[in-house]
Amino acid sequence: MKAVVTVIGKDMVGILAKVSTTCANANANVVEVTQSVLQEYFAMVMLIDISKMNCELDTLREDLQKNVEGMTIHVMHEDIFNSMHRI
């Protein structure tokens, strides 16, 4: 099972480190990541493996929002993501 994590907001030092550390603490493995800095804005999409995660997805979302303040963060299970983007 996988989930998609998106992070958007003003660029600052350590965003990727904070997100990946929070995922590691939840035993969620980062599978893929893409990020861009557009002038002063940071945008990242991360695919994580949640099959061995030690908490609920909502708990991971709450921890990410707490640990990466000031950013807009979304965490979505791959089944919901795929359903929303099916043509």
URMOHU-V752875 format. One line per field, one symbol per residue. phi: phi as a letter, one per 20 degrees, with the letter a starting at -180 (. if undefined). psi: psi as a letter, one per 30 degrees, with the letter a starting at -180 (. if undefined). burial: b if it has 24 or more other ideal C-beta (glycine too) atoms within 12 Angstrom, else e. A space follows every 10 residues. Layout:
phi: ???
psi: ???
burial: ???
//
This chain:
phi: .cbdddccrf fbfnfgffff fffffemeef ebbcbbddld ddcbccdced fdfebfffff gfffffecfn deccccfgff gfffdee
psi: kllkkkkkak klkgeeeeee eeeefghkkk elkklkjjcg kkkkkkkkjg fgkglleeee eeeeeefikg lkkkkkkeee eeefgk.
burial: ebbbbbbbbe eeeebbebbb ebbeebebeb eeeebeeeee ebbbbbbbeb eebeeebeeb bebbeebbee bebbbbbeee eeeeeee
//
